[in-house]
Amino acid sequence: MNAPQLVRVDPLDVRLGLPTRVDIFDAEGQLLLARGSTVCREDSVERLQEAGFKIEAPPQGRIPRRIEPVFQRMAALADTVTQMENSLAAGQGLPSFSFKVQALAQTVIGCCDEDCNAALAQAYLDHHHAYSVLHHVLVAIGVCALSRGWSDADRVSLAAAALSHDIGALALRQALGQAASLDEAQRQVVREHPDQGVHMLDALGVRDALWLQAVQDHHEHIDGSGYPRGICLGMHTAGALMAVADGFAAMVRPRPYRDRKLGTAILDDLRLHAGTWYDPSQVEAIAACFGPCHAGSIVRLANGDMAVVTHHRPGQPELMLIASSGDQPMEKPCAIDVTDPDCAITAVLHPEISLRFRGMVNKSWGGA
């Protein structure tokens, strides 16, 4: 079977404010934007029309391609972020870096607006990609949830900032691996990584002021206790939004020196620092979007069964049964009557407990 051929996109394939008609690739065949993504920046539309490629339609006409579920699209996005981070850490650089990150930002926004729960669950349950990759993705998911109501162009800038906010510490993170502690020189790199990140982004061609400001301020606090400059963030600013999203993401995944937090402990910690570190309105917005038991959480029920949280809704999350009381996996996930007292959540479990039937768990969101 012949390999697919890439041809230039048609201007009608990508238009401002409309879903793209095709998958769009760069000249090397790397996916830039999945079919069905909405492009919200005029400069991005122009760049895609000028430099984008698509798979040539077969002679009998173009066969519509099914848009993959959000769960699978987010996994593919993590693959792309991994490739980009590896290139940067190796000092190889990335041509058209700003353009490519904006395309990834569009994909994250599209996935989150379609199903934020599935996007969060994929990054939470992902045991394949590195911490640095998944942290960037999780911050982007948080930013997409918090930035609803911002302009389309600003949301792209914020999501791009989230996907690149720790670029200044990337080499250090990859060099440390599983190290459980930092020496003083390494701690200094961590304190300075927002400044270093802005310098690196500028060298990579990023000129978006909101993008750069969000990266600069993502570790600052509203009471001035953050770093690197110790400024007091204003309420409802890009930095305040980024700080909450970064704090949430840092607790969702484990680090070598700190385990992940589970269930209500995440919101408890955010609320503990609301009004000092974090904008209280942004903390409550995270709580409203993701709930005390966010999507992807593996939970134990009163009857001993095991379930996974698939969606947050006020008062009670939606659950899918994944294993019986003896932790024997079901043949397929099935919906649970959450009004049944026997199905009340009694504990939130570490997600690693479900690794032996991960494929079945992923199917709760249409994943493979």
C-alpha positions as CSV (number, residue, x, y, z in Angstrom):
1,M,0.0,0.0,0.0
2,N,1.4,3.4,-1.0
3,A,2.2,5.9,1.7
4,P,-0.3,8.8,1.8
5,Q,0.8,11.9,-0.1
6,L,0.7,15.4,1.3
7,V,-0.6,18.3,-0.7
8,R,-1.2,21.9,0.1
9,V,-4.4,22.7,2.0
10,D,-7.2,24.5,0.1
11,P,-8.0,27.9,1.6
12,L,-11.5,26.6,2.3
13,D,-10.1,23.8,4.4
14,V,-9.2,26.3,7.2
15,R,-11.2,29.5,7.8
16,L,-11.5,31.8,10.8
17,G,-14.0,30.7,13.4
18,L,-15.0,27.5,11.5
19,P,-14.0,23.8,12.1
20,T,-11.2,22.7,9.9
21,R,-12.3,20.3,7.1
22,V,-9.1,18.1,7.2
23,D,-6.2,17.2,9.4
24,I,-3.5,19.7,8.8
25,F,0.2,18.8,8.7
26,D,3.5,20.6,8.3
27,A,5.9,19.9,5.4
28,E,7.5,17.0,7.4
29,G,4.2,15.3,8.0
30,Q,3.8,16.3,11.7
31,L,0.2,16.9,12.7
32,L,-0.4,20.5,13.4
33,L,-4.2,20.6,13.8
34,A,-6.8,17.8,13.9
35,R,-9.8,17.8,11.7
36,G,-12.7,19.6,13.4
37,S,-10.5,22.1,15.3
38,T,-11.7,25.7,15.3
39,V,-9.0,28.3,14.4
40,C,-9.7,31.6,16.3
41,R,-6.7,33.8,15.3
42,E,-6.5,35.4,11.8
43,D,-2.7,35.1,11.8
44,S,-2.9,31.4,12.5
45,V,-5.4,31.0,9.6
46,E,-3.0,32.7,7.3
47,R,-0.1,30.6,8.3
48,L,-2.0,27.4,8.0
49,Q,-3.3,28.4,4.5
50,E,0.2,29.3,3.4
51,A,2.2,26.5,5.0
52,G,-0.2,23.7,5.8
53,F,-0.6,20.3,4.1
54,K,-3.3,17.7,4.0
55,I,-3.5,14.1,2.9
56,E,-4.3,13.9,-0.8
57,A,-7.7,12.6,-1.4
58,P,-8.0,9.2,-3.2
59,P,-9.0,9.3,-6.9
60,Q,-12.6,8.3,-6.1
61,G,-13.0,11.3,-3.9
62,R,-12.3,12.3,-0.3
63,I,-13.5,9.8,2.3
64,P,-14.6,11.6,5.4
65,R,-12.5,10.7,8.4
66,R,-14.1,10.0,11.7
67,I,-13.1,12.5,14.3
68,E,-11.4,10.6,17.2
69,P,-12.9,10.9,20.7
70,V,-11.4,13.6,22.9
71,F,-9.6,10.9,25.1
72,Q,-7.6,9.7,22.0
73,R,-6.9,13.2,20.7
74,M,-5.4,14.3,24.0
75,A,-3.2,11.2,24.0
76,A,-2.0,12.1,20.5
77,L,-1.4,15.7,21.6
78,A,0.8,14.4,24.5
79,D,2.9,12.5,21.9
80,T,3.5,15.7,20.0
81,V,4.4,17.7,23.1
82,T,6.9,14.9,24.0
83,Q,8.5,15.3,20.6
84,M,8.8,19.0,21.0
85,E,10.2,18.9,24.5
86,N,12.8,16.3,23.5
87,S,13.9,18.5,20.6
88,L,14.2,21.5,22.9
89,A,16.0,19.6,25.6
90,A,18.5,18.3,23.0
91,G,19.2,21.9,21.9
92,Q,17.9,21.1,18.4
93,G,15.4,24.1,18.3
94,L,12.1,24.0,16.6
95,P,11.3,25.9,13.4
96,S,8.0,27.7,13.5
97,F,7.8,27.1,17.3
98,S,5.2,29.8,18.0
99,F,3.0,28.6,15.1
100,K,3.1,24.9,16.2
101,V,2.4,25.7,19.9
102,Q,-0.6,27.8,18.9
103,A,-1.9,24.9,16.8
104,L,-1.6,22.6,19.8
105,A,-3.3,25.3,21.9
106,Q,-6.2,25.3,19.4
107,T,-6.4,21.5,19.8
108,V,-6.5,21.6,23.6
109,I,-9.2,24.3,23.6
110,G,-11.3,22.3,21.1
111,C,-11.0,19.1,23.2
112,C,-11.8,20.9,26.5
113,D,-14.8,22.8,25.0
114,E,-16.1,19.5,23.7
115,D,-15.5,17.4,26.8
116,C,-13.3,18.8,29.5
117,N,-13.8,15.7,31.7
118,A,-12.4,13.3,29.1
119,A,-9.4,15.6,28.5
120,L,-8.6,15.7,32.2
121,A,-9.2,12.0,32.7
122,Q,-6.7,11.1,29.9
123,A,-3.9,13.3,31.4
124,Y,-4.7,12.0,34.9
125,L,-4.6,8.3,33.9
126,D,-1.7,8.6,31.5
127,H,1.2,6.4,32.6
128,H,3.1,6.6,29.4
129,H,4.3,10.2,29.1
130,A,6.8,12.1,31.2
131,Y,5.8,14.3,34.1
132,S,6.9,17.4,32.3
133,V,4.7,16.6,29.3
134,L,1.6,15.8,31.4
135,H,2.1,18.8,33.7
136,H,2.1,21.1,30.7
137,V,-1.0,19.4,29.3
138,L,-2.8,19.5,32.7
139,V,-2.1,23.2,33.1
140,A,-3.5,23.8,29.6
141,I,-6.7,21.9,30.5
142,G,-7.0,24.1,33.7
143,V,-6.4,27.2,31.7
144,C,-9.0,26.3,29.1
145,A,-11.6,25.7,31.8
146,L,-10.8,29.0,33.6
147,S,-10.6,31.1,30.4
148,R,-14.2,30.6,29.2
149,G,-15.4,34.1,28.7
150,W,-12.1,35.5,27.5
151,S,-11.8,36.3,23.8
152,D,-10.9,33.4,21.4
153,A,-7.5,35.0,20.6
154,D,-6.6,35.4,24.3
155,R,-7.6,31.8,25.1
156,V,-5.2,30.6,22.4
157,S,-2.4,32.8,24.0
158,L,-3.2,31.5,27.5
159,A,-3.3,27.8,26.3
160,A,0.0,28.3,24.4
161,A,1.5,29.8,27.6
162,A,0.3,26.8,29.6
163,L,1.9,24.4,27.1
164,S,5.3,26.2,27.4
165,H,5.2,27.7,30.9
166,D,8.0,25.5,32.3
167,I,10.3,25.6,29.3
168,G,12.9,27.4,31.4
169,A,13.3,24.4,33.7
170,L,12.8,21.7,31.0
171,A,16.5,20.7,30.8
172,L,16.7,20.5,34.6
173,R,13.6,18.4,34.9
174,Q,14.8,15.9,32.3
175,A,18.3,15.8,33.8
176,L,17.0,15.1,37.3
177,G,14.8,12.2,36.3
178,Q,13.6,10.6,39.6
179,A,15.8,12.7,41.9
180,A,14.0,13.3,45.2
181,S,15.8,16.5,46.1
182,L,17.5,19.5,44.6
183,D,20.8,21.1,45.5
184,E,21.1,24.9,46.0
185,A,22.2,25.6,42.3
186,Q,19.2,23.5,41.1
187,R,16.8,25.3,43.4
188,Q,18.1,28.6,42.0
189,V,17.3,27.4,38.5
190,V,13.7,26.6,39.6
191,R,13.3,30.1,41.1
192,E,14.5,31.7,37.9
193,H,12.8,29.4,35.4
194,P,9.9,31.9,34.6
195,D,12.5,34.5,33.6
196,Q,14.5,31.9,31.7
197,G,11.3,30.7,30.0
198,V,10.5,34.1,28.7
199,H,14.0,34.5,27.3
200,M,13.8,31.1,25.6
201,L,10.4,31.8,24.1
202,D,11.6,35.2,22.8
203,A,14.6,33.4,21.2
204,L,12.1,30.9,19.6
205,G,10.2,33.7,18.0
206,V,7.3,34.2,20.4
207,R,6.1,37.8,20.3
208,D,2.7,37.4,21.9
209,A,2.6,39.7,24.9
210,L,-0.1,37.9,26.8
211,W,1.6,34.5,26.2
212,L,4.9,35.9,27.6
213,Q,3.3,37.6,30.5
214,A,1.4,34.5,31.6
215,V,4.7,32.5,31.6
216,Q,6.5,35.3,33.5
217,D,3.8,35.4,36.2
218,H,2.7,31.8,36.7
219,H,4.5,31.4,40.0
220,E,3.6,34.8,41.4
221,H,0.9,35.2,44.0
222,I,-1.8,37.8,44.7
223,D,-0.2,38.6,48.1
224,G,3.3,39.0,46.6
225,S,4.8,35.9,48.2
226,G,5.6,34.2,44.9
227,Y,8.6,34.3,42.6
228,P,10.7,35.3,40.7
229,R,9.8,39.0,41.3
230,G,7.5,38.8,44.3
231,I,4.9,41.0,42.7
232,C,1.2,41.1,43.8
233,L,-0.9,39.6,41.0
234,G,-4.1,41.4,40.1
235,M,-7.4,39.6,40.3
236,H,-8.7,38.1,37.1
237,T,-5.3,38.5,35.3
238,A,-3.5,36.0,33.1
239,G,-1.0,35.4,35.9
240,A,-3.6,34.7,38.5
241,L,-5.4,32.3,36.2
242,M,-2.2,30.5,35.4
243,A,-1.2,30.3,39.0
244,V,-4.4,28.4,40.0
245,A,-4.2,26.1,36.9
246,D,-0.5,25.4,37.7
247,G,-1.3,24.7,41.4
248,F,-4.1,22.3,40.5
249,A,-2.0,20.5,37.9
250,A,1.0,20.1,40.4
251,M,-1.2,18.2,42.8
252,V,-3.0,16.0,40.3
253,R,0.3,14.1,39.2
254,P,3.0,12.7,41.5
255,R,6.5,14.2,41.6
256,P,9.6,12.4,42.8
257,Y,9.6,14.3,46.0
258,R,5.8,14.5,46.6
259,D,2.9,12.1,46.0
260,R,-0.2,13.2,44.2
261,K,-3.2,14.4,46.2
262,L,-6.5,12.6,45.9
263,G,-10.1,13.6,45.9
264,T,-11.1,16.6,48.0
265,A,-7.5,17.2,49.2
266,I,-6.8,19.1,46.0
267,L,-9.6,21.6,46.4
268,D,-8.9,21.8,50.2
269,D,-5.3,22.9,49.4
270,L,-6.3,25.4,46.8
271,R,-8.9,26.9,49.1
272,L,-6.4,27.0,52.0
273,H,-4.3,29.4,49.9
274,A,-7.3,31.4,48.3
275,G,-6.9,35.1,49.0
276,T,-3.1,34.8,49.6
277,W,-1.6,32.8,46.8
278,Y,-4.6,32.4,44.6
279,D,-7.5,34.5,43.3
280,P,-10.5,33.0,45.2
281,S,-12.8,33.3,42.2
282,Q,-10.5,31.2,40.1
283,V,-10.3,28.6,42.8
284,E,-14.0,28.3,42.9
285,A,-14.2,28.2,39.1
286,I,-11.8,25.2,39.2
287,A,-14.0,23.6,41.9
288,A,-17.2,24.2,39.8
289,C,-15.6,22.7,36.7
290,F,-13.9,19.6,38.1
291,G,-15.6,19.0,41.4
292,P,-14.2,17.3,44.6
293,C,-13.7,14.0,42.7
294,H,-12.4,15.0,39.3
295,A,-12.9,12.9,36.1
296,G,-10.5,10.0,36.0
297,S,-10.5,9.4,39.8
298,I,-10.7,5.7,40.7
299,V,-13.0,5.3,43.6
300,R,-14.2,2.6,46.0
301,L,-17.9,2.2,46.6
302,A,-19.8,1.3,49.7
303,N,-20.5,-2.2,48.3
304,G,-16.8,-2.8,47.7
305,D,-17.0,-2.3,43.9
306,M,-14.5,-0.1,42.1
307,A,-15.6,2.7,39.7
308,V,-14.1,5.5,37.7
309,V,-15.5,9.1,37.8
310,T,-16.3,10.0,34.2
311,H,-18.0,13.4,34.6
312,H,-18.4,16.0,37.3
313,R,-21.9,17.4,38.0
314,P,-23.0,19.4,41.0
315,G,-23.8,17.2,44.0
316,Q,-22.8,13.8,42.5
317,P,-20.2,12.7,39.9
318,E,-21.1,10.3,37.1
319,L,-19.5,6.9,37.6
320,M,-18.8,3.8,35.5
321,L,-18.3,0.4,37.2
322,I,-14.9,-1.1,36.3
323,A,-14.4,-3.9,38.8
324,S,-16.4,-6.0,41.3
325,S,-15.8,-6.1,45.0
326,G,-13.0,-8.6,44.5
327,D,-11.3,-6.2,42.1
328,Q,-12.1,-8.5,39.2
329,P,-12.5,-6.3,36.1
330,M,-15.8,-6.1,34.3
331,E,-16.0,-7.2,30.7
332,K,-16.8,-3.6,29.9
333,P,-17.5,-0.5,31.9
334,C,-21.1,0.1,32.8
335,A,-23.1,3.0,34.2
336,I,-23.9,3.1,37.9
337,D,-27.1,4.3,39.6
338,V,-25.5,6.9,41.8
339,T,-28.7,7.3,43.9
340,D,-28.2,3.8,45.3
341,P,-26.6,4.1,48.8
342,D,-24.5,1.0,48.0
343,C,-22.8,3.1,45.3
344,A,-21.8,5.9,47.5
345,I,-18.1,6.8,47.2
346,T,-16.2,5.7,50.4
347,A,-12.6,6.3,49.2
348,V,-10.5,7.7,46.4
349,L,-7.8,5.3,45.3
350,H,-4.5,5.8,43.6
351,P,-5.1,5.3,39.8
352,E,-2.2,2.8,39.5
353,I,-4.6,0.2,41.0
354,S,-6.4,0.1,37.7
355,L,-3.4,-0.4,35.5
356,R,-4.0,-4.1,34.8
357,F,-7.3,-3.2,33.1
358,R,-6.3,0.2,31.8
359,G,-7.7,-0.4,28.3
360,M,-11.2,-1.1,29.7
361,V,-11.0,2.0,32.0
362,N,-10.1,4.1,29.0
363,K,-13.2,2.9,27.1
364,S,-15.3,4.8,29.7
365,W,-14.6,7.9,27.5
366,G,-14.4,6.1,24.1
367,G,-10.7,5.7,24.3
368,A,-8.8,2.6,23.0
